[in-house]
Amino acid sequence: MKFDASEHLQGAEITSQQLTAIAVAAGESADQLDQNTLALCFQVIERLGRECQAHLKQVEVTLQS
């Protein structure tokens, strides 16, 4: 595996860990959060999901070249 692909896989792993932590925290405390805070959590989850997808897409591109 090329170095660039390895870097992007590590980035995807870190991002997925962050995504999981926020999703778990939001899920566990959803009944205690106001709607604006919960909406912010979902926005962060969405952003991290897009970052993870971008890392994985870059791995595909790197491995194909």
Secondary structure by P-SEA (a helix, b strand, c coil): ccaaaaaaaaaaaaaaaaaaaaaaaaaaccccccaaaaaaaaaaaaaaaaaaaaaaaaaaaaaac
